[in-house]
Amino acid sequence: MFLPRNVSTPLLLTLALFLLALPLSAQENAFPRNTLTVQGNGTVFGTPDIAYIEIGFEIADPDLNYAFDQTSATLIAIRDALLEIGIESEDLQTRGLSLWVDERYDNYDEEPRRFFRLSNGFRITLRDIELITTAIDAGVAAGANNIYNLQYGIADPGTLEEQARARAAADAKARAANLAALFGKSVGDAIQISEYSAASYGNVRTEALAMADMGIGGGGGPIEAGQLSVQVNLTVTFALVPDSTDE
């Protein structure tokens, strides 16, 4: 750094001390002293009020045009059947469209037989979970042979998140107070708080249920929604203060 020759020594000393103080202040801000950081966890459970399921059709045929025609006709029939039981069109989303070649060998010294395997289906939002079995029955009756990925959810988890957050905050305070007491300290104000929230959604396999409806297999038993957990995790940094009993 270039400085004019006529700069006085006291001024240089003041400037040097100022420059030295800058990194120390930055370190103090990055690593505050006399603090304690803990994690608080809160979990509550709620009854699902919304469900999602995928229903579709899969075919393997040596004639690609026939495979497309059959898939298209079956998907139209499935869609119409779902609309007829009261599912809104905006709750139907095309999912799982795929096409690949399946080569089958009768004898390894012969040319393979080529089949075109085509699948397509709908992801359905069921805003009334009582319609799950009805939707499955309607889809199977319309020609569906591919049913999977049944999931449950809570349409508006806000209230449950608030309850879980309150539990997480109480847990963080209790943990901090206990840990601070072990070192002869007390907990002061919360300095920094960060949150992570997660809802747990269960999956139910429905292939066996569909087979039972078609008179195939042993059946999948009743479909139970159970309960879903909503979790909130807080990371909280508290100020540490001397224990009042030591004063």
PAZA-345775 format. One record per residue: x, z, y of N, C-alpha, C in turn; residue in three letters; chain; residue number from 1. Coordinates in nm, 3 decimals. Each point is the difference from the previous one (the first is absolute). Last residue first. Layout:
neast  nup  nnorth  caeast  caup  canorth  ceast  cup  cnorth  aa  ch  i
X  Z  Y  X  Z  Y  X  Z  Y  ALA  A  NUM
...
***
This chain:
neast  nup  nnorth  caeast  caup  canorth  ceast  cup  cnorth  aa  ch  i
-2.525  4.099  -1.570  0.019  0.020  0.143  -0.017  0.147  0.038  GLU  A  247
-0.068  -0.206  -0.443  0.142  0.030  0.029  0.024  0.030  0.145  ASP  A  246
-0.423  -0.130  -0.184  0.031  0.135  -0.047  0.144  0.038  0.027  THR  A  245
-0.179  -0.437  0.093  -0.040  0.098  0.101  0.033  0.142  -0.043  SER  A  244
0.280  -0.443  -0.145  -0.113  0.080  -0.048  -0.031  0.110  0.100  ASP  A  243
0.226  -0.460  0.168  0.036  0.126  -0.067  -0.126  0.077  -0.041  PRO  A  242
-0.041  -0.527  0.020  0.022  0.105  0.098  0.037  0.127  -0.074  VAL  A  241
-0.056  -0.580  -0.067  0.027  0.131  -0.058  0.029  0.101  0.110  LEU  A  240
-0.300  -0.488  -0.034  0.106  0.075  0.065  0.015  0.134  -0.071  ALA  A  239
-0.185  -0.442  -0.260  -0.037  0.116  0.082  0.124  0.055  0.069  PHE  A  238
-0.190  -0.479  -0.259  0.118  0.073  0.046  -0.046  0.109  0.096  THR  A  237
-0.244  -0.310  -0.418  -0.009  0.071  0.127  0.131  0.073  0.027  VAL  A  236
-0.287  -0.385  -0.320  0.136  0.050  0.019  0.005  0.060  0.140  THR  A  235
-0.426  -0.116  -0.365  0.056  0.017  0.134  0.144  0.047  -0.010  LEU  A  234
-0.421  -0.253  -0.310  0.129  0.070  -0.001  0.056  0.003  0.141  ASN  A  233
-0.495  -0.088  -0.285  0.071  -0.010  0.127  0.126  0.085  -0.012  VAL  A  232
-0.409  -0.241  -0.346  0.114  0.086  0.026  0.057  -0.027  0.139  GLN  A  231
-0.456  -0.065  -0.352  0.056  -0.045  0.128  0.108  0.100  0.039  VAL  A  230
-0.275  -0.152  -0.489  0.072  0.094  0.085  0.047  -0.069  0.127  SER  A  229
-0.439  -0.078  -0.355  0.124  -0.053  0.055  0.065  0.106  0.087  LEU  A  228
-0.368  0.001  -0.448  0.029  0.030  0.139  0.135  -0.059  0.039  GLN  A  227
-0.386  -0.164  -0.386  0.089  0.114  0.021  0.015  0.033  0.148  GLY  A  226
-0.245  -0.366  -0.266  0.076  -0.015  0.125  0.098  0.113  0.022  ALA  A  225
-0.196  -0.229  -0.469  -0.010  0.119  0.083  0.088  -0.017  0.123  GLU  A  224
-0.246  -0.291  -0.434  0.088  -0.011  0.116  -0.024  0.121  0.089  ILE  A  223
-0.068  -0.040  -0.561  -0.060  0.000  0.134  0.106  -0.015  0.109  PRO  A  222
0.110  -0.219  -0.477  -0.050  0.128  0.045  -0.056  -0.007  0.139  GLY  A  221
0.182  -0.367  -0.276  0.094  0.071  0.086  -0.051  0.133  0.048  GLY  A  220
-0.059  -0.349  -0.466  -0.060  0.053  0.122  0.099  0.082  0.079  GLY  A  219
0.071  -0.258  -0.419  -0.058  0.133  -0.018  -0.061  0.057  0.125  GLY  A  218
0.035  -0.547  -0.141  0.087  0.116  0.015  -0.077  0.130  -0.006  GLY  A  217
-0.287  -0.408  0.135  0.131  -0.013  -0.062  0.075  0.131  0.018  ILE  A  216
-0.438  -0.148  0.190  -0.013  0.026  -0.142  0.131  -0.012  -0.074  GLY  A  215
-0.084  -0.033  0.480  -0.016  -0.128  -0.070  -0.013  0.019  -0.151  MET  A  214
0.065  0.370  0.290  -0.119  -0.066  0.051  -0.026  -0.133  -0.071  ASP  A  213
0.394  0.239  -0.094  -0.115  0.069  -0.056  -0.129  -0.067  0.045  ALA  A  212
0.403  -0.155  0.179  -0.015  -0.042  -0.139  -0.120  0.066  -0.065  MET  A  211
0.116  0.131  0.435  -0.055  -0.136  0.000  -0.020  -0.050  -0.142  ALA  A  210
0.208  0.415  0.055  -0.140  0.009  0.038  -0.063  -0.138  -0.002  LEU  A  209
0.460  0.034  -0.074  -0.075  0.047  -0.116  -0.148  0.009  0.031  ALA  A  208
0.301  -0.117  0.349  -0.011  -0.107  -0.099  -0.085  0.044  -0.118  GLU  A  207
0.137  0.251  0.413  -0.139  -0.034  -0.032  -0.013  -0.109  -0.105  THR  A  206
0.336  0.422  0.236  0.001  -0.126  -0.073  -0.141  -0.031  -0.047  ARG  A  205
0.162  0.287  0.439  -0.072  0.010  -0.127  0.006  -0.136  -0.068  VAL  A  204
0.262  0.312  0.425  -0.031  -0.127  -0.064  -0.070  0.024  -0.133  ASN  A  203
0.065  0.295  0.504  0.015  -0.013  -0.144  -0.037  -0.139  -0.049  GLY  A  202
0.206  0.217  0.478  -0.110  -0.077  -0.055  0.024  -0.025  -0.148  TYR  A  201
0.165  0.330  0.444  0.025  -0.035  -0.139  -0.121  -0.069  -0.058  SER  A  200
0.226  0.055  0.519  -0.120  0.021  -0.081  0.030  -0.049  -0.142  ALA  A  199
0.316  0.184  0.444  -0.020  -0.090  -0.114  -0.129  0.037  -0.072  ALA  A  198
0.360  0.092  0.471  -0.129  0.019  -0.066  -0.013  -0.100  -0.114  SER  A  197
0.381  0.255  0.358  -0.019  -0.106  -0.098  -0.129  0.030  -0.076  TYR  A  196
0.280  0.162  0.496  -0.104  0.006  -0.102  0.006  -0.118  -0.094  GLU  A  195
0.297  0.338  0.390  -0.025  -0.134  -0.051  -0.092  0.012  -0.121  SER  A  194
0.210  0.307  0.453  -0.093  -0.010  -0.112  -0.011  -0.147  -0.040  ILE  A  193
0.305  0.395  0.326  -0.019  -0.140  -0.043  -0.087  -0.002  -0.124  GLN  A  192
0.066  0.405  0.239  0.073  -0.088  0.090  -0.026  -0.147  -0.034  ILE  A  191
-0.260  0.509  -0.050  0.034  -0.123  -0.071  0.062  -0.098  0.099  ALA  A  190
0.039  0.540  0.081  -0.086  -0.117  0.015  0.047  -0.115  -0.089  ASP  A  189
0.182  0.451  -0.170  -0.055  -0.023  0.133  -0.091  -0.123  0.001  GLY  A  188
0.184  0.385  -0.386  -0.029  -0.139  0.033  -0.061  -0.008  0.139  VAL  A  187
0.369  0.374  -0.203  -0.142  -0.028  0.011  -0.018  -0.145  0.044  SER  A  186
0.415  0.298  -0.281  -0.049  -0.074  0.116  -0.152  -0.008  -0.002  LYS  A  185
0.339  0.165  -0.342  -0.015  0.091  0.113  -0.046  -0.069  0.127  GLY  A  184
0.052  -0.195  -0.445  0.122  0.000  0.080  -0.013  0.085  0.125  PHE  A  183
-0.358  -0.057  -0.307  0.112  0.024  -0.091  0.132  0.006  0.074  LEU  A  182
-0.403  -0.119  0.225  0.011  0.144  -0.023  0.116  0.034  -0.091  ALA  A  181
-0.114  -0.454  0.081  0.065  0.061  0.116  0.021  0.150  -0.022  ALA  A  180
-0.243  -0.244  -0.324  0.142  -0.035  -0.003  0.075  0.066  0.115  LEU  A  179
-0.470  0.056  -0.021  0.065  0.064  -0.114  0.150  -0.026  -0.001  ASN  A  178
-0.262  -0.215  0.326  0.004  0.143  0.025  0.072  0.073  -0.112  ALA  A  177
-0.076  -0.464  -0.048  0.098  0.027  0.104  0.014  0.150  0.025  ALA  A  176
-0.332  -0.147  -0.303  0.134  -0.024  -0.053  0.107  0.037  0.102  ARG  A  175
-0.449  0.019  0.138  0.030  0.107  -0.095  0.141  -0.016  -0.058  ALA  A  174
-0.161  -0.337  0.289  0.021  0.125  0.073  0.039  0.113  -0.095  LYS  A  173
-0.118  -0.415  -0.189  0.127  -0.011  0.071  0.031  0.130  0.074  ALA  A  172
-0.418  -0.036  -0.213  0.106  0.010  -0.099  0.137  -0.005  0.068  ASP  A  171
-0.381  -0.071  0.263  0.006  0.140  -0.041  0.113  0.022  -0.101  ALA  A  170
-0.084  -0.442  0.132  0.053  0.076  0.112  0.014  0.148  -0.036  ALA  A  169
-0.204  -0.286  -0.312  0.142  -0.028  0.009  0.065  0.079  0.113  ALA  A  168
-0.467  0.022  -0.051  0.067  0.072  -0.109  0.151  -0.022  0.005  ARG  A  167
-0.264  -0.236  0.305  -0.004  0.142  0.033  0.070  0.082  -0.109  ALA  A  166
-0.050  -0.459  -0.077  0.097  0.023  0.107  0.005  0.149  0.038  ARG  A  165
-0.327  -0.151  -0.307  0.132  0.003  -0.062  0.109  0.028  0.103  ALA  A  164
-0.438  -0.052  0.157  0.009  0.122  -0.080  0.138  0.012  -0.065  GLN  A  163
-0.094  -0.392  0.238  0.007  0.113  0.092  0.015  0.131  -0.076  GLU  A  162
-0.072  -0.391  -0.249  0.136  0.002  0.056  0.017  0.116  0.097  GLU  A  161
-0.427  -0.082  -0.178  0.088  0.056  -0.102  0.144  0.006  0.051  LEU  A  160
-0.316  -0.206  0.276  -0.028  0.143  -0.009  0.091  0.067  -0.102  THR  A  159
0.031  -0.477  0.048  0.045  0.074  0.118  -0.020  0.150  -0.011  GLY  A  158
-0.088  -0.406  -0.303  0.072  0.121  -0.042  0.040  0.090  0.116  PRO  A  157
-0.357  -0.403  -0.143  0.044  0.064  0.125  0.069  0.131  -0.034  ASP  A  156
-0.121  -0.285  -0.360  -0.015  -0.094  0.112  0.052  0.057  0.130  ALA  A  155
0.173  0.087  -0.497  -0.085  0.075  0.092  -0.007  -0.083  0.128  ILE  A  154
0.100  -0.156  -0.543  0.051  0.036  0.131  -0.101  0.085  0.076  GLY  A  153
0.161  -0.249  -0.524  -0.093  0.075  0.084  0.066  0.033  0.133  TYR  A  152
0.055  -0.406  -0.413  0.058  0.103  0.085  -0.110  0.067  0.081  GLN  A  151
0.116  -0.375  -0.436  -0.102  0.082  0.065  0.068  0.112  0.076  LEU  A  150
0.180  -0.407  -0.270  0.042  0.060  0.128  -0.115  0.068  0.073  ASN  A  149
-0.142  -0.379  -0.356  0.114  0.091  0.007  0.010  0.064  0.139  TYR  A  148
-0.236  -0.407  -0.353  -0.044  0.110  0.086  0.110  0.105  0.002  ILE  A  147
-0.149  -0.511  -0.205  0.120  0.064  0.053  -0.042  0.105  0.102  ASN  A  146
-0.288  -0.324  -0.208  0.071  0.052  -0.116  0.129  0.071  0.041  ASN  A  145
-0.522  -0.212  0.194  0.130  0.062  0.027  0.062  0.049  -0.131  ALA  A  144
-0.450  -0.213  0.069  0.112  -0.070  -0.062  0.137  0.061  0.024  GLY  A  143
-0.462  0.153  0.123  0.020  -0.130  0.064  0.120  -0.075  -0.055  ALA  A  142
-0.114  0.440  -0.148  -0.114  -0.086  -0.034  0.016  -0.139  0.059  ALA  A  141
0.317  0.329  0.115  0.016  -0.041  -0.140  -0.113  -0.094  -0.042  VAL  A  140
-0.024  0.188  0.434  0.113  -0.092  -0.013  0.017  -0.052  -0.140  GLY  A  139
-0.327  0.332  0.085  -0.039  -0.128  0.061  0.111  -0.103  -0.014  ALA  A  138
0.085  0.442  -0.148  -0.100  -0.066  -0.085  -0.037  -0.138  0.053  ASP  A  137
0.282  0.266  0.265  0.069  -0.045  -0.121  -0.096  -0.075  -0.091  ILE  A  136
-0.179  0.201  0.382  0.083  -0.115  0.037  0.073  -0.055  -0.122  ALA  A  135
-0.253  0.393  -0.053  -0.089  -0.113  0.025  0.080  -0.125  0.032  THR  A  134
0.229  0.408  -0.044  -0.043  -0.051  -0.130  -0.091  -0.122  0.016  THR  A  133
0.139  0.206  0.402  0.115  -0.047  -0.078  -0.044  -0.062  -0.131  ILE  A  132
-0.263  0.213  0.374  -0.015  -0.140  -0.040  0.112  -0.050  -0.090  LEU  A  131
-0.032  0.437  0.215  -0.097  -0.005  -0.110  -0.019  -0.143  -0.050  GLU  A  130
0.266  0.117  0.381  0.072  0.004  -0.128  -0.095  0.003  -0.119  ILE  A  129
-0.026  -0.216  0.496  -0.081  0.094  -0.077  0.062  0.005  -0.139  ASP  A  128
0.195  -0.282  0.293  -0.024  0.111  0.093  -0.097  0.102  -0.056  ARG  A  127
0.355  -0.382  -0.191  -0.129  0.061  -0.034  -0.019  0.123  0.089  LEU  A  126
0.309  -0.479  -0.025  -0.012  0.131  0.063  -0.140  0.052  -0.026  THR  A  125
0.326  -0.378  -0.267  -0.131  0.041  0.049  0.010  0.139  0.062  ILE  A  124
0.299  -0.466  -0.152  0.016  0.143  0.024  -0.126  0.045  0.074  ARG  A  123
0.052  -0.441  -0.338  -0.037  0.063  0.126  0.046  0.146  0.000  PHE  A  122
0.194  -0.475  -0.275  -0.096  0.110  0.003  -0.026  0.051  0.139  GLY  A  121
0.289  -0.361  -0.388  -0.044  0.023  0.137  -0.103  0.112  -0.003  ASN  A  120
0.372  -0.331  -0.332  -0.078  0.122  0.023  -0.033  0.012  0.148  SER  A  119
0.217  -0.351  -0.426  -0.048  0.014  0.137  -0.081  0.128  0.011  LEU  A  118
0.356  -0.306  -0.334  -0.066  0.129  0.011  -0.033  0.025  0.148  ARG  A  117
0.111  -0.435  -0.345  0.001  0.044  0.139  -0.081  0.129  0.010  PHE  A  116
0.286  -0.234  -0.427  -0.126  0.050  0.052  0.020  0.039  0.146  PHE  A  115
0.259  -0.304  -0.423  0.000  0.052  0.137  -0.141  0.038  0.041  ARG  A  114
0.311  -0.055  -0.477  -0.129  -0.030  0.062  -0.002  0.069  0.137  ARG  A  113
0.462  -0.167  -0.253  -0.096  0.108  0.025  -0.132  -0.052  0.055  PRO  A  112
0.335  -0.266  -0.348  -0.022  0.016  0.143  -0.104  0.111  0.023  GLU  A  111
0.289  0.032  -0.445  -0.097  -0.090  0.061  -0.010  0.026  0.150  GLU  A  110
0.259  0.255  -0.326  0.056  -0.135  -0.001  -0.095  -0.103  0.057  ASP  A  109
-0.111  0.469  -0.051  0.109  -0.011  0.097  0.062  -0.139  0.002  TYR  A  108
-0.519  0.119  -0.100  0.123  -0.008  -0.078  0.114  -0.028  0.099  ASN  A  107
-0.397  0.110  0.191  -0.049  0.019  -0.136  0.117  0.000  -0.098  ASP  A  106
-0.013  0.124  0.543  0.065  -0.075  -0.109  -0.069  0.035  -0.131  TYR  A  105
-0.114  0.005  0.568  -0.017  0.064  -0.130  0.058  -0.090  -0.109  ARG  A  104
-0.002  0.097  0.575  0.038  -0.091  -0.108  -0.004  0.075  -0.133  GLU  A  103
-0.208  0.034  0.526  0.023  0.079  -0.121  0.027  -0.097  -0.114  ASP  A  102
-0.004  0.009  0.578  -0.003  -0.078  -0.124  0.039  0.091  -0.116  VAL  A  101
-0.255  0.135  0.487  0.129  -0.022  -0.063  -0.019  -0.071  -0.133  TRP  A  100
-0.260  0.212  0.484  0.001  -0.108  -0.098  0.140  -0.010  -0.058  LEU  A  99
-0.360  0.342  0.335  0.130  -0.036  -0.056  -0.018  -0.109  -0.106  SER  A  98
-0.263  0.367  0.376  0.003  -0.141  -0.038  0.139  -0.036  -0.052  LEU  A  97
-0.184  0.443  0.175  0.053  -0.027  -0.133  -0.003  -0.144  -0.044  GLY  A  96
-0.351  0.175  0.370  0.131  0.056  -0.034  0.042  -0.051  -0.138  ARG  A  95
-0.406  -0.027  0.427  0.064  -0.071  -0.109  0.141  0.054  -0.021  THR  A  94
-0.420  0.282  0.196  0.122  -0.068  0.043  0.063  -0.067  -0.121  GLN  A  93
-0.477  0.272  0.200  0.058  -0.079  -0.109  0.121  -0.075  0.054  LEU  A  92
-0.300  0.265  0.268  0.067  0.092  -0.090  0.054  -0.069  -0.125  ASP  A  91
-0.258  -0.218  0.344  0.127  0.041  0.061  0.075  0.101  -0.086  GLU  A  90
-0.434  -0.157  -0.129  0.100  -0.105  -0.016  0.134  0.040  0.060  SER  A  89
-0.341  0.375  -0.195  0.009  -0.091  0.114  0.114  -0.101  -0.020  GLU  A  88
-0.315  0.253  -0.380  0.134  0.004  0.060  0.008  -0.105  0.110  ILE  A  87
-0.387  0.080  -0.302  0.006  0.066  0.130  0.137  0.012  0.063  GLY  A  86
-0.169  -0.228  -0.414  -0.017  0.144  -0.018  0.021  0.077  0.130  ILE  A  85
0.054  -0.475  -0.017  -0.138  0.030  -0.039  -0.023  0.150  -0.018  GLU  A  84
0.433  -0.186  0.089  -0.084  -0.001  0.120  -0.143  0.042  -0.034  LEU  A  83
0.295  -0.052  -0.356  0.037  0.118  0.079  -0.082  0.007  0.129  LEU  A  82
-0.051  -0.377  -0.280  -0.051  0.118  -0.069  0.030  0.127  0.080  ALA  A  81
0.174  -0.413  0.151  -0.145  0.005  0.020  -0.061  0.125  -0.064  ASP  A  80
0.463  -0.081  -0.066  -0.029  0.031  0.140  -0.150  0.014  0.022  ARG  A  79
0.141  -0.143  -0.423  0.034  0.142  0.023  -0.035  0.040  0.142  ILE  A  78
-0.048  -0.452  -0.112  -0.102  0.080  -0.068  0.025  0.149  0.021  ALA  A  77
0.320  -0.301  0.163  -0.123  -0.013  0.079  -0.110  0.086  -0.062  ILE  A  76
0.400  -0.029  -0.237  0.017  0.081  0.121  -0.123  -0.008  0.090  LEU  A  75
0.015  -0.272  -0.385  -0.016  0.141  -0.036  0.014  0.089  0.122  THR  A  74
0.068  -0.467  0.048  -0.140  0.027  -0.032  -0.022  0.148  -0.031  ALA  A  73
0.444  -0.145  0.077  -0.082  -0.011  0.121  -0.145  0.036  -0.027  SER  A  72
0.296  -0.021  -0.367  0.031  0.114  0.087  -0.086  -0.002  0.125  THR  A  71
-0.032  -0.365  -0.295  -0.057  0.121  -0.060  0.024  0.122  0.088  GLN  A  70
0.194  -0.410  0.134  -0.146  -0.008  0.008  -0.065  0.127  -0.056  ASP  A  69
0.472  -0.048  -0.036  -0.042  0.020  0.139  -0.153  0.001  0.012  PHE  A  68
0.183  -0.098  -0.419  0.029  0.139  0.034  -0.045  0.030  0.143  ALA  A  67
-0.026  -0.444  -0.150  -0.104  0.082  -0.062  0.021  0.148  0.035  TYR  A  66
0.327  -0.304  0.139  -0.124  -0.020  0.076  -0.114  0.085  -0.056  ASN  A  65
0.416  -0.005  -0.230  0.007  0.074  0.126  -0.128  -0.014  0.080  LEU  A  64
0.088  -0.012  -0.535  -0.050  -0.090  0.105  -0.006  0.077  0.132  ASP  A  63
0.129  0.217  -0.404  0.094  -0.111  0.017  -0.042  -0.099  0.109  PRO  A  62
-0.109  0.539  0.006  -0.053  -0.124  -0.058  0.102  -0.112  0.021  ASP  A  61
-0.145  0.557  0.100  0.116  -0.079  -0.040  -0.053  -0.124  -0.073  ALA  A  60
-0.192  0.411  0.372  -0.020  -0.100  -0.105  0.132  -0.068  -0.029  ILE  A  59
-0.277  0.440  0.289  0.125  -0.062  -0.041  -0.027  -0.094  -0.116  GLU  A  58
-0.257  0.313  0.432  -0.012  -0.085  -0.119  0.135  -0.064  -0.028  PHE  A  57
-0.201  0.477  0.282  0.032  -0.142  0.005  -0.013  -0.068  -0.134  GLY  A  56
-0.010  0.485  0.343  -0.073  -0.064  -0.108  0.026  -0.150  0.008  ILE  A  55
0.170  0.517  0.213  0.024  -0.145  -0.007  -0.066  -0.056  -0.126  GLU  A  54
-0.074  0.454  0.355  0.020  -0.050  -0.135  0.020  -0.151  0.007  ILE  A  53
-0.076  0.502  0.305  0.048  -0.138  0.001  0.025  -0.041  -0.145  TYR  A  52
-0.294  0.408  0.316  0.078  -0.045  -0.116  0.038  -0.146  0.016  ALA  A  51
-0.201  0.494  0.268  0.018  -0.145  0.004  0.088  -0.039  -0.119  ILE  A  50
-0.102  0.452  0.108  -0.127  -0.060  0.040  0.011  -0.151  0.013  ASP  A  49
0.257  0.488  -0.234  0.003  -0.141  0.043  -0.139  -0.050  0.038  PRO  A  48
0.162  0.517  0.047  -0.069  -0.086  -0.095  0.002  -0.144  0.049  THR  A  47
0.386  0.387  0.109  -0.130  -0.051  0.041  -0.058  -0.091  -0.107  GLY  A  46
0.421  0.404  0.131  -0.061  -0.096  -0.091  -0.139  -0.040  0.050  PHE  A  45
0.514  0.194  0.210  -0.143  0.026  -0.021  -0.056  -0.111  -0.088  VAL  A  44
0.511  0.223  0.188  -0.075  -0.091  -0.087  -0.145  0.046  -0.009  THR  A  43
0.517  0.072  0.281  -0.142  0.033  -0.008  -0.073  -0.104  -0.082  GLY  A  42
0.533  0.208  0.157  -0.081  -0.092  -0.080  -0.144  0.050  -0.005  ASN  A  41
0.504  0.043  0.300  -0.127  0.059  -0.037  -0.087  -0.102  -0.072  GLY  A  40
0.559  0.100  0.131  -0.107  -0.093  -0.034  -0.124  0.077  -0.041  GLN  A  39
0.444  0.119  0.349  -0.065  0.019  -0.130  -0.101  -0.111  -0.020  VAL  A  38
0.438  0.194  0.342  -0.085  -0.113  -0.037  -0.055  0.022  -0.141  THR  A  37
0.231  0.287  0.449  -0.027  0.002  -0.143  -0.098  -0.112  -0.032  LEU  A  36
0.379  0.178  0.421  -0.126  -0.058  -0.044  -0.009  0.008  -0.152  THR  A  35
0.375  0.096  0.342  -0.101  0.104  -0.018  -0.138  -0.059  -0.033  ASN  A  34
0.300  -0.363  0.220  0.041  0.123  -0.066  -0.118  0.096  -0.012  ARG  A  33
0.020  -0.561  0.018  -0.035  0.122  0.072  0.037  0.123  -0.080  PRO  A  32
0.154  -0.511  0.003  0.002  0.109  -0.098  -0.030  0.131  0.072  PHE  A  31
-0.018  -0.403  0.246  -0.019  -0.056  -0.133  -0.009  0.110  -0.105  ALA  A  30
0.087  0.111  0.454  -0.134  -0.057  -0.012  -0.028  -0.052  -0.140  ASN  A  29
0.430  0.165  0.100  -0.097  0.111  0.001  -0.142  -0.052  -0.013  GLU  A  28
0.350  -0.313  0.037  0.002  0.067  -0.130  -0.101  0.113  -0.005  GLN  A  27
0.060  -0.224  0.406  -0.066  -0.088  -0.096  -0.005  0.064  -0.138  ALA  A  26
0.236  0.222  0.339  -0.145  0.007  0.024  -0.074  -0.086  -0.100  SER  A  25
0.469  -0.018  -0.008  -0.047  0.130  -0.047  -0.151  0.014  0.018  LEU  A  24
0.223  -0.387  0.167  -0.020  -0.003  -0.145  -0.047  0.134  -0.056  PRO  A  23
0.081  -0.014  0.475  -0.102  -0.094  -0.045  -0.016  -0.004  -0.151  LEU  A  22
0.341  0.254  0.252  -0.128  0.068  -0.025  -0.105  -0.094  -0.056  ALA  A  21
0.436  -0.148  0.141  0.008  0.076  -0.124  -0.133  0.064  -0.037  LEU  A  20
0.043  -0.229  0.410  0.005  -0.095  -0.109  0.006  0.072  -0.134  LEU  A  19
0.016  0.261  0.390  -0.131  -0.063  -0.012  -0.005  -0.097  -0.120  PHE  A  18
0.410  0.204  0.121  -0.089  0.097  -0.062  -0.139  -0.059  -0.021  LEU  A  17
0.316  -0.262  0.231  0.038  0.014  -0.141  -0.092  0.097  -0.072  ALA  A  16
-0.052  -0.054  0.466  -0.043  -0.120  -0.069  0.030  0.011  -0.149  LEU  A  15
0.160  0.340  0.283  -0.146  0.005  -0.009  -0.054  -0.117  -0.079  THR  A  14
0.460  0.009  0.096  -0.033  0.103  -0.097  -0.150  0.010  -0.020  LEU  A  13
0.163  -0.292  0.332  0.031  -0.051  -0.134  -0.038  0.101  -0.107  LEU  A  12
-0.037  0.131  0.446  -0.103  -0.096  -0.032  0.021  -0.059  -0.139  LEU  A  11
0.323  0.299  0.176  -0.125  0.069  -0.035  -0.112  -0.097  -0.038  PRO  A  10
0.419  -0.191  0.148  0.005  0.064  -0.133  -0.128  0.076  -0.033  THR  A  9
-0.018  -0.423  0.343  0.058  0.134  -0.005  -0.005  0.055  -0.142  SER  A  8
0.044  -0.522  0.178  -0.100  0.091  -0.053  0.064  0.135  -0.023  VAL  A  7
0.218  -0.419  0.160  -0.032  0.107  0.095  -0.108  0.095  -0.049  ASN  A  6
0.164  -0.400  -0.240  0.105  0.101  0.009  -0.039  0.119  0.088  ARG  A  5
-0.366  -0.297  -0.282  0.085  -0.013  0.119  0.100  0.115  0.007  PRO  A  4
-0.182  -0.169  -0.478  -0.044  0.085  0.110  0.092  -0.022  0.119  LEU  A  3
-0.151  -0.224  -0.525  0.079  -0.011  0.123  -0.061  0.088  0.109  PHE  A  2
0.003  0.012  -0.572  -0.086  0.000  0.119  0.089  0.000  0.123  MET  A  1
***
